[in-house]
């Protein structure tokens, strides 16, 4: 009887540790950063498979005196538990964007009232904290290599995010 009680206790302990490492099925929120003019991004995360992998989709929008722009990005992320509600994640992705110059002022007058569509490949690496209530805060870096006249180099997008989990 004592052995069975210990086995049940160990099984419950392992089950609670495994469930603490799972990521939420869905999360939606805002990613705030300032790199290359794309400061605000609405994004959605969706867990896939039985392990801690997920997809992330984002729509970034920016408007200032020199230009208005948007970009769409999709990322595949592997998530690893660190400890105490902290996870770290990394993965590849890609996206497209559109930028419109205003009043002939844009990046040293390279684009005078012109529109530019660009594509990019990206990666992401970050750390997140999963609260006991449905809030997820994260800090990450997203290197992006662009293809197009406007985005033809490497850019590092560093941001902080807050997401509601459901």
N, C-alpha and C positions, 0 to 999 in steps of 0.2 A: 504494500500500500504506500509506503514511504517513497519507494522508487517511482511509482506512478505519479504521486503528487509532485515530485521534483521534475519529472519529465513534462508534466502539464505546465508547471511554472516556467520552465525553460522555453517551452513552445510558445507560451503567451508573451514572454519577454522578447523572444526573437520576432514574433508577429508584430509587437508594438514598435520595435526598432525598424523593421522593414516598412511598416506603414508610415513611419515618420520620415522616411527617405523618399516617399513617392511625391511626385509633383502633381499639382492640380490639373484637372482635365482641361479647363479653360481659364484664361486670364485676359483681361482687357484693360487698357490704360493709356498713359501718356509717357513718352520718352522725351526728355528735355536736354538739349545739348546745343553747341554752337560751333559747327564746323562747316566751312564753305557755304555759309548762309542758310543752312537747313536746320533751324532751331527747334521746331516742334513737330513731333510725330505721334499720331494716334496709332496704336498697334494692338495686335491680337495674338495670343499664343494658344496653341492647341497641342495637347499631349497626343503622341501616337505610339502604338504598340504597347506591350506589357512592361517594357523597361522605361527608364527615364529619358526618353527622347521626345522632342517636340518640334513643331513648326512655328515660326514667327512671321507675321506679315505686318508691314507698316506703310503708312501714308504720311509723308512729311510735306509740310506746306510752309512757305516763307514769302513774305512781301515786305519790301522796304523801298527807299527812294530810288535805288538803282535798278532793281529787277523784282520780278515775282516768279516763283518757281514751285514745283512739286516733284516728289519722287516716290516711287513704289518700290518696296524691297521685300524679298522673301528669303528666309534663313532656315536652315536645318540645324538644330542644336542638340548636342549631347549634354546631359546634366548629371553632375556628380555631387553627392552629399559630402559636405565637409564635417560639420558637427553643429549641434545646437541651433538648428533652423537655417544655417548657412549652406548654400550650394554654390558651385561654380559651374560655368557652362562655356562651351566653345562650339564653333561650327562654321560651315561655308554658306554662301548665298549669292544672290544676284538681284539686279533691279534695273529699272528704267526711270528716266526723269525728263522734265521739260522746263526750260528756263526762258524767260522773256525779258529782254533788256528794255529799260525805260529811258526816254529823253536822251538817247545817244550816250548815256553814261553807263559803262559796264566794263569792268576789268581793263582799265586803260584804253577805253574806246575800241576794244576788239570787236564788240558787237554793237552796232548803232541801230537801236530799235529792231533787232533781229530776234528770231526765235531759234532755239537749239534743243533738239531732242538728243539724249545721250543714254548709253547703257553702261553698266558697271558690274564688276564682280566684287564680292565682299566676303569678309570673314567677321566673326565676332568672338570675343572672349570677355567674360565678366564674372562678377560675384553678386549673389542675391541673398536677401534675408527674407524668410518666410515666417511671418508673425503667426501667433496662435489664432487670430481672427483673419478673415480673408483679404489680407493686404500683403503684397509682395513688392519690396523695394530692391532695386538693383543699380549697379554701376558697371558700365562696360565700355569697351573700345571696339569700334567697327572700322577696320581698314577697308577702304574702297578704292579700286583701281578703275578709272573711268575710260570710256571709249567715246570720242566725239571731240569737237573743237573746244567746247567749254570744259568738259571733264576729261582731260587727256593725261592725267597723272595720278599719283597716289595721294589719298586724303585720309586722315585719321579723324573719325567722328567719335568723340568722347561724350557720354551722356549719362544722366541719372534717370531712372524710370520708377513710376508708381503704378501698380496694376491691382485691380480687383479680381480675385479668384472665385470661380464658381464651377 
